[in-house]
Amino acid sequence: MRIPILLTLLAAFHIQAALPGDSVYQLDSEWQNRQGDKLNIGQLAGKKQIFALIYTDCITACPVIVSDLKAVQAALTPEQQQQLGFVLVSLTPAKDTPKVMRYFAQKRGLDEHWTLLSGSDEKVRTLAMTLNIQYMGMADGEIAHSNAITVLDEQGRLLFQQTGLPGGPEALIRKLWPETKR
């Protein structure tokens, strides 16, 4: 029983030690995914990730963000799909339970390439500050927030950040893989 725990701790330490100092994954924060499993943000290392901060009952900007990211996914080659993940982080963690996130993912057709995360208000605030995403709760229950798409490299370093998809999904894909002719 102690050996698997020790191996898990050693693996986590190795991942942490191997990350560069400017990696978002240095936050070493624990989140809950749509399956209800705990996930350390550092576990996302190893492939490029597109992050967006949303909330599942949003009716304005968030559906557009998700739709834009789905368009990116649809334009990827099968090889590129294996090299890229999509991470949606809830801005309303008290509401966005694993059950709610599963329903949202099913309703939006989000497959295994999508990671939906919910954490404490403090973790969300820390990640948002790290990614330079601003948000604020409004009196009507809505969340005013930056509509940024943040792209991290395989080690969690910022590659670029943008609002929406100027130039469409192909322009974003060219930024991700500039060496690829499309």
N, CA and C atoms as a LAMMPS dump frame, in Angstrom:
ITEM: TIMESTEP
0
ITEM: NUMBER OF ATOMS
546
ITEM: BOX BOUNDS ff ff ff
-5.0000000000000000e+02 5.0000000000000000e+02
-5.0000000000000000e+02 5.0000000000000000e+02
-5.0000000000000000e+02 5.0000000000000000e+02
ITEM: ATOMS id mol type element x y z
1 1 1 N 0.819 -1.192 0
2 1 2 C 0 0 0
3 1 3 C 0.866 1.26 0
4 2 1 N 1.974 1.249 0.722
5 2 2 C 2.822 2.433 0.811
6 2 3 C 3.616 2.671 -0.466
7 3 1 N 3.956 1.625 -1.181
8 3 2 C 4.758 1.777 -2.396
9 3 3 C 4.003 2.58 -3.459
10 4 1 N 2.719 2.274 -3.772
11 4 2 C 2.019 3.1 -4.766
12 4 3 C 1.922 4.569 -4.351
13 5 1 N 1.723 4.821 -3.073
14 5 2 C 1.65 6.204 -2.605
15 5 3 C 2.999 6.885 -2.799
16 6 1 N 4.064 6.187 -2.446
17 6 2 C 5.407 6.734 -2.609
18 6 3 C 5.707 7.008 -4.078
19 7 1 N 5.341 6.085 -4.957
20 7 2 C 5.572 6.276 -6.387
21 7 3 C 4.793 7.476 -6.914
22 8 1 N 3.565 7.639 -6.461
23 8 2 C 2.756 8.783 -6.869
24 8 3 C 3.403 10.088 -6.424
25 9 1 N 3.868 10.125 -5.183
26 9 2 C 4.529 11.326 -4.675
27 9 3 C 5.814 11.625 -5.439
28 10 1 N 6.589 10.598 -5.732
29 10 2 C 7.825 10.792 -6.491
30 10 3 C 7.536 11.299 -7.9
31 11 1 N 6.512 10.746 -8.536
32 11 2 C 6.138 11.192 -9.881
33 11 3 C 5.695 12.652 -9.856
34 12 1 N 4.896 13.023 -8.871
35 12 2 C 4.441 14.412 -8.751
36 12 3 C 5.626 15.346 -8.526
37 13 1 N 6.566 14.937 -7.689
38 13 2 C 7.751 15.752 -7.428
39 13 3 C 8.581 15.896 -8.698
40 14 1 N 8.737 14.806 -9.449
41 14 2 C 9.517 14.84 -10.682
42 14 3 C 8.883 15.8 -11.686
43 15 1 N 7.562 15.728 -11.842
44 15 2 C 6.873 16.627 -12.766
45 15 3 C 7.113 18.069 -12.342
46 16 1 N 6.945 18.342 -11.05
47 16 2 C 7.119 19.689 -10.527
48 16 3 C 8.55 20.176 -10.752
49 17 1 N 9.525 19.332 -10.478
50 17 2 C 10.928 19.711 -10.607
51 17 3 C 11.306 19.955 -12.064
52 18 1 N 10.668 19.261 -12.996
53 18 2 C 11.01 19.369 -14.402
54 18 3 C 10.375 20.587 -15.072
55 19 1 N 9.434 21.25 -14.412
56 19 2 C 8.747 22.383 -15.011
57 19 3 C 9.592 23.65 -14.904
58 20 1 N 9.562 24.479 -15.95
59 20 2 C 10.286 25.747 -15.87
60 20 3 C 9.629 26.688 -14.857
61 21 1 N 10.39 27.652 -14.384
62 21 2 C 9.898 28.57 -13.365
63 21 3 C 8.723 29.422 -13.796
64 22 1 N 8.571 29.654 -15.111
65 22 2 C 7.466 30.481 -15.589
66 22 3 C 6.257 29.651 -16.027
67 23 1 N 6.211 28.405 -15.627
68 23 2 C 5.096 27.523 -15.97
69 23 3 C 3.886 27.806 -15.083
70 24 1 N 2.727 27.905 -15.699
71 24 2 C 1.471 28.03 -14.953
72 24 3 C 1.299 26.817 -14.045
73 25 1 N 1.844 25.69 -14.46
74 25 2 C 1.698 24.461 -13.681
75 25 3 C 2.484 24.496 -12.373
76 26 1 N 3.333 25.496 -12.195
77 26 2 C 4.022 25.672 -10.915
78 26 3 C 3.034 26.03 -9.802
79 27 1 N 1.82 26.433 -10.165
80 27 2 C 0.804 26.727 -9.148
81 27 3 C 0.543 25.511 -8.271
82 28 1 N 0.735 24.323 -8.846
83 28 2 C 0.591 23.081 -8.087
84 28 3 C -0.744 23.018 -7.347
85 29 1 N -1.813 23.417 -8.031
86 29 2 C -3.13 23.434 -7.392
87 29 3 C -3.947 22.215 -7.795
88 30 1 N -4.814 21.811 -6.892
89 30 2 C -5.651 20.638 -7.127
90 30 3 C -7.063 21.086 -7.481
91 31 1 N -7.621 20.448 -8.497
92 31 2 C -8.936 20.784 -9.031
93 31 3 C -9.793 19.53 -9.072
94 32 1 N -11.051 19.712 -9.402
95 32 2 C -11.946 18.575 -9.591
96 32 3 C -12.425 18.619 -11.037
97 33 1 N -12.36 17.461 -11.715
98 33 2 C -12.802 17.428 -13.104
99 33 3 C -14.268 17 -13.193
100 34 1 N -14.772 16.89 -14.409
101 34 2 C -16.192 16.574 -14.588
102 34 3 C -16.558 15.171 -14.131
103 35 1 N -15.576 14.287 -13.997
104 35 2 C -15.844 12.948 -13.478
105 35 3 C -15.849 12.942 -11.952
106 36 1 N -15.484 14.07 -11.347
107 36 2 C -15.414 14.146 -9.894
108 36 3 C -14.058 13.747 -9.343
109 37 1 N -13.102 13.464 -10.24
110 37 2 C -11.755 13.083 -9.813
111 37 3 C -10.926 14.326 -9.52
112 38 1 N -9.995 14.179 -8.597
113 38 2 C -9.064 15.269 -8.3
114 38 3 C -7.953 15.259 -9.343
115 39 1 N -7.558 16.444 -9.771
116 39 2 C -6.536 16.576 -10.794
117 39 3 C -5.628 17.74 -10.412
118 40 1 N -4.339 17.473 -10.321
119 40 2 C -3.375 18.54 -10.096
120 40 3 C -3.137 19.214 -11.435
121 41 1 N -3.128 20.522 -11.446
122 41 2 C -2.985 21.245 -12.708
123 41 3 C -1.713 20.847 -13.456
124 42 1 N -0.682 20.433 -12.748
125 42 2 C 0.555 19.986 -13.377
126 42 3 C 0.386 18.735 -14.222
127 43 1 N -0.688 17.988 -13.986
128 43 2 C -0.95 16.787 -14.782
129 43 3 C -1.319 17.124 -16.224
130 44 1 N -1.58 18.385 -16.508
131 44 2 C -1.893 18.801 -17.874
132 44 3 C -0.634 18.975 -18.721
133 45 1 N 0.526 18.93 -18.091
134 45 2 C 1.793 19.062 -18.818
135 45 3 C 1.933 17.904 -19.804
136 46 1 N 2.649 18.161 -20.887
137 46 2 C 2.914 17.108 -21.861
138 46 3 C 2.294 17.371 -23.215
139 47 1 N 1.315 18.266 -23.276
140 47 2 C 0.749 18.673 -24.556
141 47 3 C 0.324 20.128 -24.455
142 48 1 N 0.208 20.778 -25.587
143 48 2 C -0.278 22.154 -25.599
144 48 3 C -1.707 22.152 -25.067
145 49 1 N -2.072 23.224 -24.381
146 49 2 C -3.418 23.337 -23.818
147 49 3 C -3.976 24.717 -24.144
148 50 1 N -5.246 24.737 -24.505
149 50 2 C -5.961 26.004 -24.662
150 50 3 C -6.874 26.148 -23.458
151 51 1 N -6.661 27.195 -22.685
152 51 2 C -7.454 27.473 -21.491
153 51 3 C -8.479 28.559 -21.778
154 52 1 N -9.656 28.393 -21.201
155 52 2 C -10.663 29.456 -21.178
156 52 3 C -11.377 29.379 -19.838
157 53 1 N -11.654 30.523 -19.254
158 53 2 C -12.41 30.583 -18.008
159 53 3 C -13.846 30.938 -18.355
160 54 1 N -14.756 30.067 -17.97
161 54 2 C -16.166 30.203 -18.336
162 54 3 C -17.02 29.822 -17.135
163 55 1 N -18.332 29.879 -17.302
164 55 2 C -19.233 29.249 -16.345
165 55 3 C -20.39 28.65 -17.125
166 56 1 N -20.876 27.523 -16.658
167 56 2 C -21.771 26.692 -17.465
168 56 3 C -23.149 27.287 -17.701
169 57 1 N -23.634 28.17 -16.821
170 57 2 C -24.962 28.734 -17.068
171 57 3 C -24.902 30.113 -17.719
172 58 1 N -23.762 30.475 -18.236
173 58 2 C -23.589 31.724 -18.979
174 58 3 C -24.384 31.637 -20.285
175 59 1 N -25.026 32.739 -20.651
176 59 2 C -25.796 32.74 -21.902
177 59 3 C -25.262 33.757 -22.908
178 60 1 N -24.157 34.397 -22.591
179 60 2 C -23.634 35.411 -23.506
180 60 3 C -22.292 34.984 -24.107
181 61 1 N -21.192 35.359 -23.487
182 61 2 C -19.864 35.145 -24.076
183 61 3 C -19.386 33.7 -24.02
184 62 1 N -19.674 32.991 -22.941
185 62 2 C -19.124 31.634 -22.765
186 62 3 C -19.529 30.667 -23.881
187 63 1 N -20.805 30.664 -24.309
188 63 2 C -21.142 29.773 -25.423
189 63 3 C -20.348 30.086 -26.696
190 64 1 N -20.048 31.363 -26.902
191 64 2 C -19.251 31.752 -28.072
192 64 3 C -17.824 31.231 -27.935
193 65 1 N -17.254 31.369 -26.739
194 65 2 C -15.893 30.873 -26.493
195 65 3 C -15.825 29.372 -26.768
196 66 1 N -16.78 28.62 -26.217
197 66 2 C -16.787 27.164 -26.407
198 66 3 C -16.989 26.824 -27.878
199 67 1 N -17.892 27.533 -28.544
200 67 2 C -18.131 27.292 -29.965
201 67 3 C -16.872 27.572 -30.789
202 68 1 N -16.18 28.662 -30.467
203 68 2 C -14.926 28.977 -31.167
204 68 3 C -13.895 27.866 -30.976
205 69 1 N -13.772 27.381 -29.747
206 69 2 C -12.79 26.323 -29.479
207 69 3 C -13.184 25.014 -30.158
208 70 1 N -14.481 24.741 -30.242
209 70 2 C -14.924 23.545 -30.975
210 70 3 C -14.573 23.673 -32.455
211 71 1 N -14.665 24.885 -32.996
212 71 2 C -14.285 25.102 -34.396
213 71 3 C -12.793 24.845 -34.589
214 72 1 N -11.985 25.242 -33.616
215 72 2 C -10.547 24.946 -33.674
216 72 3 C -10.348 23.439 -33.679
217 73 1 N -11.001 22.745 -32.754
218 73 2 C -10.845 21.293 -32.674
219 73 3 C -11.25 20.623 -33.985
220 74 1 N -12.338 21.079 -34.581
221 74 2 C -12.823 20.475 -35.828
222 74 3 C -11.843 20.678 -36.981
223 75 1 N -11.048 21.745 -36.928
224 75 2 C -10.099 22.036 -38.006
225 75 3 C -8.744 21.351 -37.824
226 76 1 N -8.539 20.681 -36.698
227 76 2 C -7.26 20.019 -36.432
228 76 3 C -7.128 18.71 -37.2
229 77 1 N -5.903 18.37 -37.55
230 77 2 C -5.638 17.046 -38.097
231 77 3 C -5.697 16.047 -36.934
232 78 1 N -5.857 14.749 -37.215
233 78 2 C -5.843 13.766 -36.123
234 78 3 C -4.558 13.835 -35.289
235 79 1 N -3.421 14.063 -35.935
236 79 2 C -2.155 14.166 -35.201
237 79 3 C -2.163 15.384 -34.274
238 80 1 N -2.651 16.503 -34.768
239 80 2 C -2.721 17.712 -33.944
240 80 3 C -3.675 17.524 -32.764
241 81 1 N -4.765 16.804 -32.995
242 81 2 C -5.722 16.561 -31.901
243 81 3 C -5.06 15.849 -30.734
244 82 1 N -4.098 14.984 -31.025
245 82 2 C -3.409 14.259 -29.956
246 82 3 C -2.396 15.142 -29.225
247 83 1 N -2.04 16.267 -29.829
248 83 2 C -1.03 17.159 -29.25
249 83 3 C -1.627 18.366 -28.533
250 84 1 N -2.956 18.453 -28.48
251 84 2 C -3.61 19.638 -27.938
252 84 3 C -4.777 19.249 -27.045
253 85 1 N -4.89 19.922 -25.931
254 85 2 C -6.032 19.741 -25.046
255 85 3 C -6.772 21.057 -24.876
256 86 1 N -8.016 20.958 -24.48
257 86 2 C -8.859 22.121 -24.229
258 86 3 C -9.261 22.084 -22.764
259 87 1 N -9.032 23.171 -22.055
260 87 2 C -9.308 23.224 -20.62
261 87 3 C -10.28 24.366 -20.351
262 88 1 N -11.437 24.014 -19.809
263 88 2 C -12.419 25.009 -19.392
264 88 3 C -12.428 25.043 -17.876
265 89 1 N -12.163 26.207 -17.309
266 89 2 C -12.116 26.38 -15.86
267 89 3 C -13.338 27.184 -15.444
268 90 1 N -14.078 26.664 -14.476
269 90 2 C -15.308 27.313 -14.028
270 90 3 C -15.03 28.563 -13.201
271 91 1 N -15.739 29.625 -13.537
272 91 2 C -15.705 30.852 -12.746
273 91 3 C -16.729 30.816 -11.612
274 92 1 N -17.589 29.809 -11.619
275 92 2 C -18.609 29.662 -10.569
276 92 3 C -18.516 28.256 -9.977
277 93 1 N -17.443 27.975 -9.254
278 93 2 C -17.212 26.609 -8.785
279 93 3 C -18.295 26.07 -7.853
280 94 1 N -18.977 26.914 -7.121
281 94 2 C -20.038 26.424 -6.234
282 94 3 C -21.205 25.854 -7.038
283 95 1 N -21.456 26.414 -8.215
284 95 2 C -22.549 25.944 -9.077
285 95 3 C -22.101 24.822 -10.014
286 96 1 N -20.875 24.929 -10.508
287 96 2 C -20.396 23.984 -11.521
288 96 3 C -19.796 22.739 -10.876
289 97 1 N -20.683 21.907 -10.382
290 97 2 C -20.305 20.627 -9.78
291 97 3 C -19.919 19.648 -10.892
292 98 1 N -19.306 18.515 -10.553
293 98 2 C -19.005 17.523 -11.589
294 98 3 C -20.248 17.127 -12.397
295 99 1 N -21.376 16.958 -11.732
296 99 2 C -22.608 16.585 -12.443
297 99 3 C -22.998 17.666 -13.45
298 100 1 N -22.939 18.919 -13.041
299 100 2 C -23.276 20.033 -13.927
300 100 3 C -22.279 20.097 -15.086
301 101 1 N -20.993 19.918 -14.785
302 101 2 C -19.977 19.959 -15.84
303 101 3 C -20.142 18.801 -16.824
304 102 1 N -20.515 17.621 -16.328
305 102 2 C -20.754 16.474 -17.23
306 102 3 C -21.916 16.78 -18.167
307 103 1 N -22.985 17.324 -17.618
308 103 2 C -24.15 17.671 -18.433
309 103 3 C -23.763 18.716 -19.483
310 104 1 N -23.023 19.723 -19.056
311 104 2 C -22.57 20.777 -19.967
312 104 3 C -21.738 20.174 -21.1
313 105 1 N -20.8 19.309 -20.755
314 105 2 C -19.934 18.68 -21.758
315 105 3 C -20.746 17.837 -22.73
316 106 1 N -21.708 17.095 -22.203
317 106 2 C -22.554 16.261 -23.06
318 106 3 C -23.396 17.139 -23.988
319 107 1 N -24.001 18.16 -23.44
320 107 2 C -24.856 19.066 -24.213
321 107 3 C -24.066 19.776 -25.312
322 108 1 N -22.824 20.117 -25.021
323 108 2 C -21.983 20.839 -25.984
324 108 3 C -21.164 19.905 -26.875
325 109 1 N -21.234 18.602 -26.648
326 109 2 C -20.489 17.652 -27.468
327 109 3 C -18.985 17.713 -27.247
328 110 1 N -18.576 17.881 -25.991
329 110 2 C -17.151 17.974 -25.667
330 110 3 C -16.603 16.585 -25.368
331 111 1 N -15.636 16.154 -26.146
332 111 2 C -15.105 14.796 -26.036
333 111 3 C -13.965 14.701 -25.023
334 112 1 N -13.193 13.626 -25.128
335 112 2 C -12.12 13.359 -24.16
336 112 3 C -10.954 14.338 -24.265
337 113 1 N -10.902 15.15 -25.302
338 113 2 C -9.84 16.148 -25.433
339 113 3 C -10.114 17.393 -24.579
340 114 1 N -11.29 17.416 -23.956
341 114 2 C -11.703 18.563 -23.151
342 114 3 C -11.626 18.207 -21.675
343 115 1 N -10.971 19.075 -20.911
344 115 2 C -10.899 18.933 -19.459
345 115 3 C -11.683 20.085 -18.852
346 116 1 N -12.692 19.754 -18.07
347 116 2 C -13.475 20.771 -17.37
348 116 3 C -13.08 20.728 -15.91
349 117 1 N -12.701 21.884 -15.38
350 117 2 C -12.187 21.947 -14.016
351 117 3 C -12.979 22.921 -13.156
352 118 1 N -13.135 22.524 -11.92
353 118 2 C -13.751 23.378 -10.912
354 118 3 C -12.878 23.306 -9.668
355 119 1 N -12.701 24.434 -9.019
356 119 2 C -11.874 24.477 -7.815
357 119 3 C -12.442 25.479 -6.836
358 120 1 N -11.73 25.743 -5.803
359 120 2 C -12.188 26.731 -4.825
360 120 3 C -12.138 28.125 -5.452
361 121 1 N -12.878 29.054 -4.853
362 121 2 C -12.832 30.438 -5.331
363 121 3 C -11.398 30.965 -5.334
364 122 1 N -10.642 30.607 -4.313
365 122 2 C -9.248 31.063 -4.202
366 122 3 C -8.394 30.515 -5.347
367 123 1 N -8.576 29.244 -5.693
368 123 2 C -7.798 28.647 -6.785
369 123 3 C -8.157 29.29 -8.122
370 124 1 N -9.459 29.532 -8.319
371 124 2 C -9.899 30.173 -9.558
372 124 3 C -9.292 31.569 -9.652
373 125 1 N -9.345 32.318 -8.561
374 125 2 C -8.8 33.682 -8.546
375 125 3 C -7.29 33.658 -8.826
376 126 1 N -6.576 32.741 -8.208
377 126 2 C -5.124 32.643 -8.411
378 126 3 C -4.797 32.302 -9.86
379 127 1 N -5.506 31.33 -10.429
380 127 2 C -5.27 30.964 -11.826
381 127 3 C -5.62 32.132 -12.744
382 128 1 N -6.748 32.778 -12.489
383 128 2 C -7.152 33.918 -13.316
384 128 3 C -6.094 35.025 -13.276
385 129 1 N -5.585 35.31 -12.096
386 129 2 C -4.539 36.338 -11.978
387 129 3 C -3.279 35.913 -12.726
388 130 1 N -2.917 34.645 -12.624
389 130 2 C -1.732 34.134 -13.311
390 130 3 C -1.884 34.258 -14.824
391 131 1 N -3.098 34.011 -15.321
392 131 2 C -3.363 34.074 -16.76
393 131 3 C -3.784 35.475 -17.219
394 132 1 N -3.788 36.431 -16.291
395 132 2 C -4.213 37.8 -16.581
396 132 3 C -5.657 37.856 -17.09
397 133 1 N -6.515 37.074 -16.469
398 133 2 C -7.946 37.067 -16.778
399 133 3 C -8.655 37.806 -15.651
400 134 1 N -9.439 38.787 -16.014
401 134 2 C -10.184 39.535 -15.004
402 134 3 C -11.635 39.082 -15.011
403 135 1 N -12.219 39.013 -13.828
404 135 2 C -13.643 38.698 -13.728
405 135 3 C -14.214 39.28 -12.455
406 136 1 N -15.542 39.467 -12.485
407 136 2 C -16.218 40.055 -11.339
408 136 3 C -17.682 39.624 -11.362
409 137 1 N -18.183 39.215 -10.202
410 137 2 C -19.589 38.864 -10.089
411 137 3 C -20.458 40.106 -10.173
412 138 1 N -21.574 39.988 -10.861
413 138 2 C -22.506 41.105 -11.019
414 138 3 C -23.719 40.88 -10.116
415 139 1 N -24.476 41.931 -9.889
416 139 2 C -25.653 41.863 -9.011
417 139 3 C -26.7 40.879 -9.532
418 140 1 N -26.781 40.712 -10.85
419 140 2 C -27.789 39.817 -11.434
420 140 3 C -27.345 38.356 -11.476
421 141 1 N -26.18 38.055 -10.901
422 141 2 C -25.684 36.677 -10.886
423 141 3 C -24.775 36.335 -12.051
424 142 1 N -24.723 37.194 -13.041
425 142 2 C -23.82 36.979 -14.172
426 142 3 C -22.384 37.28 -13.727
427 143 1 N -21.442 36.844 -14.533
428 143 2 C -20.03 37.113 -14.27
429 143 3 C -19.491 37.926 -15.442
430 144 1 N -18.994 39.104 -15.157
431 144 2 C -18.303 39.881 -16.186
432 144 3 C -16.86 39.388 -16.197
433 145 1 N -16.376 38.975 -17.373
434 145 2 C -15.021 38.415 -17.429
435 145 3 C -14.362 38.633 -18.772
436 146 1 N -13.043 38.57 -18.753
437 146 2 C -12.264 38.63 -19.987
438 146 3 C -12.635 37.425 -20.842
439 147 1 N -12.755 37.644 -22.116
440 147 2 C -13.106 36.558 -23.034
441 147 3 C -11.867 36.024 -23.735
442 148 1 N -10.827 35.859 -22.975
443 148 2 C -9.538 35.463 -23.538
444 148 3 C -9.431 33.955 -23.707
445 149 1 N -8.731 33.59 -24.75
446 149 2 C -8.294 32.219 -24.977
447 149 3 C -6.792 32.234 -24.699
448 150 1 N -6.354 31.405 -23.783
449 150 2 C -4.946 31.369 -23.385
450 150 3 C -4.341 30.051 -23.833
451 151 1 N -3.249 30.118 -24.558
452 151 2 C -2.599 28.912 -25.068
453 151 3 C -1.268 28.715 -24.349
454 152 1 N -1.121 27.53 -23.762
455 152 2 C 0.104 27.165 -23.048
456 152 3 C 0.852 26.095 -23.828
457 153 1 N 2.173 26.114 -23.719
458 153 2 C 2.964 25.062 -24.355
459 153 3 C 2.935 23.794 -23.498
460 154 1 N 3.69 22.802 -23.914
461 154 2 C 3.676 21.502 -23.245
462 154 3 C 4.131 21.562 -21.791
463 155 1 N 4.849 22.599 -21.428
464 155 2 C 5.338 22.739 -20.054
465 155 3 C 4.577 23.803 -19.265
466 156 1 N 3.486 24.29 -19.84
467 156 2 C 2.647 25.242 -19.12
468 156 3 C 3.085 26.687 -19.216
469 157 1 N 3.935 26.997 -20.19
470 157 2 C 4.347 28.39 -20.397
471 157 3 C 3.418 29.045 -21.408
472 158 1 N 3.179 30.327 -21.214
473 158 2 C 2.294 31.076 -22.099
474 158 3 C 2.877 31.155 -23.503
475 159 1 N 2.139 30.649 -24.479
476 159 2 C 2.516 30.818 -25.883
477 159 3 C 1.907 32.104 -26.415
478 160 1 N 0.599 32.265 -26.206
479 160 2 C -0.084 33.494 -26.589
480 160 3 C -1.473 33.516 -25.965
481 161 1 N -2.059 34.706 -26.021
482 161 2 C -3.4 34.91 -25.494
483 161 3 C -4.112 35.847 -26.464
484 162 1 N -5.375 35.567 -26.707
485 162 2 C -6.13 36.408 -27.619
486 162 3 C -7.601 36.381 -27.241
487 163 1 N -8.332 37.349 -27.763
488 163 2 C -9.775 37.396 -27.574
489 163 3 C -10.421 36.862 -28.84
490 164 1 N -11.236 35.835 -28.69
491 164 2 C -11.934 35.272 -29.835
492 164 3 C -11.004 34.615 -30.834
493 165 1 N -11.527 34.488 -32.062
494 165 2 C -10.761 33.841 -33.131
495 165 3 C -10.612 34.77 -34.331
496 166 1 N -9.884 35.885 -34.166
497 166 2 C -9.676 36.72 -35.346
498 166 3 C -8.93 35.91 -36.403
499 167 1 N -9.466 35.885 -37.603
500 167 2 C -8.842 35.081 -38.65
501 167 3 C -9.34 33.644 -38.664
502 168 1 N -10.267 33.32 -37.767
503 168 2 C -10.859 31.988 -37.727
504 168 3 C -9.957 30.95 -37.084
505 169 1 N -10.448 29.705 -37.023
506 169 2 C -9.68 28.637 -36.385
507 169 3 C -8.333 28.387 -37.053
508 170 1 N -8.27 28.551 -38.354
509 170 2 C -7.022 28.281 -39.083
510 170 3 C -5.895 29.199 -38.617
511 171 1 N -6.218 30.456 -38.303
512 171 2 C -5.19 31.398 -37.842
513 171 3 C -4.625 30.951 -36.495
514 172 1 N -5.483 30.477 -35.612
515 172 2 C -5.012 29.996 -34.312
516 172 3 C -4.156 28.745 -34.487
517 173 1 N -4.579 27.859 -35.369
518 173 2 C -3.817 26.629 -35.622
519 173 3 C -2.439 26.965 -36.2
520 174 1 N -2.375 27.973 -37.074
521 174 2 C -1.068 28.391 -37.624
522 174 3 C -0.162 28.941 -36.522
523 175 1 N -0.744 29.592 -35.523
524 175 2 C 0.063 30.069 -34.39
525 175 3 C 0.58 28.892 -33.562
526 176 1 N -0.242 27.858 -33.441
527 176 2 C 0.157 26.678 -32.663
528 176 3 C 1.22 25.861 -33.38
529 177 1 N 1.084 25.724 -34.68
530 177 2 C 2.011 24.927 -35.483
531 177 3 C 2.47 25.758 -36.687
532 178 1 N 3.337 26.754 -36.453
533 178 2 C 3.746 27.636 -37.556
534 178 3 C 4.51 26.908 -38.662
535 179 1 N 5.103 25.783 -38.321
536 179 2 C 5.894 25.044 -39.316
537 179 3 C 5.018 24.227 -40.264
538 180 1 N 3.725 24.115 -39.963
539 180 2 C 2.82 23.293 -40.763
540 180 3 C 2.182 24.127 -41.86
541 181 1 N 2.263 23.647 -43.067
542 181 2 C 1.579 24.291 -44.195
543 181 3 C 0.165 23.727 -44.259
544 182 1 N -0.808 24.616 -44.291
545 182 2 C -2.215 24.186 -44.343
546 182 3 C -2.857 24.712 -45.588
